[in-house]
């Protein structure tokens, strides 16, 4: 399923979400024109490598790789898919959290996603790149904040695609179940299935749900009248 837009308008310009999309595109263009490949030295320096991180978690290079890897992508389709989801869902989460809290939330989601991936794949020496973990946190928060939002989605039916307005709860729950299914299949496998860090997606999504639930409770408490 391919989402293309949601129905919720934002109250303010999502400047941080625009910045994050622009940053990802700019970094990808740098990779493209610099000829960065999976086996290049620069990729090894900037990508997140689970086994390297777990062997020296306090090494400055390993720590910064968590953040640099969030803005790198393995190919144009990898970038396009991630930015599509960030474009559709990120603006509303930013609108709900506020600009700076959203930026902190996004980066924290990426960190938690990387750590989840590392602990579930401790022997992996494959450089991991992509904004998927941080974006998964955004999806988790969107699910809690706007479960009844309608998302225009292309759904494959045989050789054809049909456009339907799906509730965000169904679309995002399906996305998470798919990640969880593939993540469970990858357990005990030497490398990630299909080269995808499913457990990073799962970790990011879970932390997004938890943060949104906590934020929602705090906002509800503030709305309650005092006596």
C-alpha positions in Angstrom: 0.0 0.0 0.0 1.2 3.5 -0.9 -0.2 6.5 1.0 -0.2 9.8 -0.9 -1.9 12.3 1.5 -3.9 12.6 4.6 -6.9 14.8 5.4 -5.6 16.8 8.3 -4.5 20.4 7.8 -1.8 21.9 10.0 -2.3 25.1 12.0 1.2 26.3 11.5 3.9 25.8 8.9 5.9 22.6 9.6 9.3 24.2 9.2 11.2 21.4 11.0 9.6 18.7 8.9 10.6 20.7 5.8 14.1 21.1 7.1 14.4 17.3 7.8 13.2 16.5 4.3 15.6 19.0 2.8 18.5 17.7 4.9 17.9 14.1 3.8 17.7 15.1 0.1 20.9 17.3 0.4 22.9 14.5 2.1 21.7 12.0 -0.6 22.8 14.3 -3.4 26.2 14.5 -1.6 26.4 10.7 -1.5 25.3 10.6 -5.2 27.9 13.0 -6.5 30.6 11.8 -4.2 30.2 8.2 -5.4 29.5 6.8 -1.9 28.8 3.1 -2.1 28.1 0.4 0.5 31.7 -0.6 0.5 33.3 2.8 0.5 35.4 4.1 3.4 33.1 7.1 3.9 30.1 4.8 4.2 31.9 2.8 7.0 32.6 6.1 8.8 29.2 7.6 8.7 26.8 4.6 8.6 25.7 2.9 11.8 27.3 -0.6 12.2 25.8 -2.6 15.1 28.9 -4.7 15.9 31.2 -1.7 15.9 28.9 0.3 18.2 28.4 -2.6 20.7 32.1 -3.2 20.9 32.8 0.5 21.7 29.5 2.3 22.5 31.3 5.3 24.0 33.5 5.8 21.0 32.7 9.3 19.6 32.7 8.0 16.0 30.2 5.3 16.9 27.9 7.7 18.7 27.9 10.3 15.9 27.2 7.5 13.4 23.8 7.1 14.9 22.9 10.6 13.8 24.8 10.8 10.5 23.2 7.5 9.4 19.8 8.9 9.9 20.3 11.3 6.9 21.9 8.8 4.5 20.1 6.5 2.1 21.1 3.5 0.1 19.3 4.6 -3.1 16.8 6.9 -4.7 13.8 4.7 -4.0 14.9 4.3 -0.4 15.0 8.1 -0.1 11.7 8.6 -2.0 9.8 6.1 0.1 11.0 7.6 3.4 10.4 11.2 2.4 6.9 10.4 1.2 6.0 9.0 4.6 7.7 11.9 6.4 5.9 14.4 4.2 2.5 12.9 4.8 2.7 12.2 8.5 5.4 14.4 9.9 3.7 17.8 9.5 0.8 16.8 11.7 3.0 15.4 14.5 5.1 18.5 14.4 1.9 20.6 14.7 0.9 18.6 17.7 4.2 18.6 19.5 5.6 22.0 18.5 8.7 22.7 16.4 11.6 22.1 18.8 10.0 19.2 20.7 9.3 17.6 17.3 12.9 17.8 16.3 14.0 16.3 19.6 11.4 13.6 19.3 12.5 12.8 15.7 16.2 12.4 16.6 15.4 10.5 19.8 13.2 8.1 17.8 16.1 7.5 15.4 18.5 6.8 18.3 16.1 4.4 19.9 15.6 2.7 16.5 19.3 2.3 16.0 19.8 0.8 19.4 17.0 -1.6 19.0 18.5 -2.7 15.7 21.9 -3.2 17.3 20.7 -5.2 20.3 18.7 -7.5 18.0 21.5 -7.9 15.5 24.6 -7.7 17.7 26.9 -9.5 15.2 25.9 -7.5 12.1 28.7 -5.7 10.4 26.5 -4.3 7.6 26.5 -0.4 7.5 22.9 0.7 8.2 21.6 4.0 6.8 18.2 5.6 6.4 15.7 7.8 8.2 13.3 4.8 8.5 13.7 4.4 12.3 13.1 8.1 13.1 10.1 8.2 10.6 8.7 5.0 12.2 8.6 7.0 15.5 6.6 9.7 13.6 4.2 7.0 12.4 3.7 5.6 15.9 2.9 9.1 17.2 0.5 9.8 14.3 -1.3 6.6 15.1 -2.0 7.7 18.6 -2.7 11.4 17.9 -4.9 10.9 14.7 -6.2 7.3 14.6 -9.4 8.3 12.7 -7.6 10.5 10.1 -8.3 9.3 6.6 -5.3 8.6 4.4 -5.6 8.4 0.6 -3.8 5.2 -0.3 -3.0 3.2 -3.4 -3.9 -0.4 -2.8 -2.7 -3.2 -5.2 -5.5 -5.5 -6.4 -4.0 -8.1 -8.8 -2.3 -6.1 -11.6 -4.1 -2.9 -10.8 -4.1 -0.2 -8.2 -7.1 1.3 -6.5 -7.3 4.5 -4.5 -9.0 4.3 -1.2 -9.3 6.6 1.9 -8.2 4.3 4.7 -8.3 5.2 8.4 -4.8 5.9 9.7 -5.4 3.2 12.4 -5.7 0.5 9.8 -3.0 1.7 7.5 -0.4 2.2 10.2 -1.4 -0.9 12.2 -0.9 -2.9 8.9 2.5 -1.3 8.4 3.6 -2.2 11.9 2.4 -5.8 11.7 4.3 -6.2 8.5 7.5 -4.9 10.1 6.9 -7.2 13.1 6.3 -10.2 11.0 9.5 -9.7 9.0 11.4 -8.8 12.2 10.5 -12.0 13.8 11.5 -13.9 10.7 14.9 -12.2 10.8 15.7 -13.3 14.3 18.5 -15.8 14.3 19.4 -15.0 10.7 23.0 -13.9 10.2 22.0 -10.7 8.3 18.8 -8.7 8.0 16.1 -10.1 5.6 16.3 -8.3 2.3 18.8 -5.8 3.7 16.0 -4.0 5.7 16.5 -3.2 9.4 13.0 -4.2 10.5 13.8 -4.0 14.2 14.8 -0.4 13.8 11.4 0.3 12.4 9.8 -1.6 15.2 11.8 0.1 17.9 11.1 3.6 16.4 7.4 2.9 16.1 7.1 1.7 19.7 8.9 4.7 21.1 6.7 7.0 19.0 3.5 5.3 20.4 4.8 5.6 24.0 5.8 9.3 23.7 2.4 10.1 22.1 0.6 8.3 24.9 2.5 10.2 27.5 2.1 13.5 25.8 -1.6 12.9 25.3 -2.1 12.2 29.0 -0.2 15.3 30.0 -2.4 17.4 27.6 -5.6 15.9 29.0 -4.5 16.7 32.5 -3.9 20.3 31.6 -7.4 20.5 30.1 -9.0 19.2 33.2 -10.6 22.0 35.3 -9.1 22.8 38.7 -11.4 23.0 41.7 
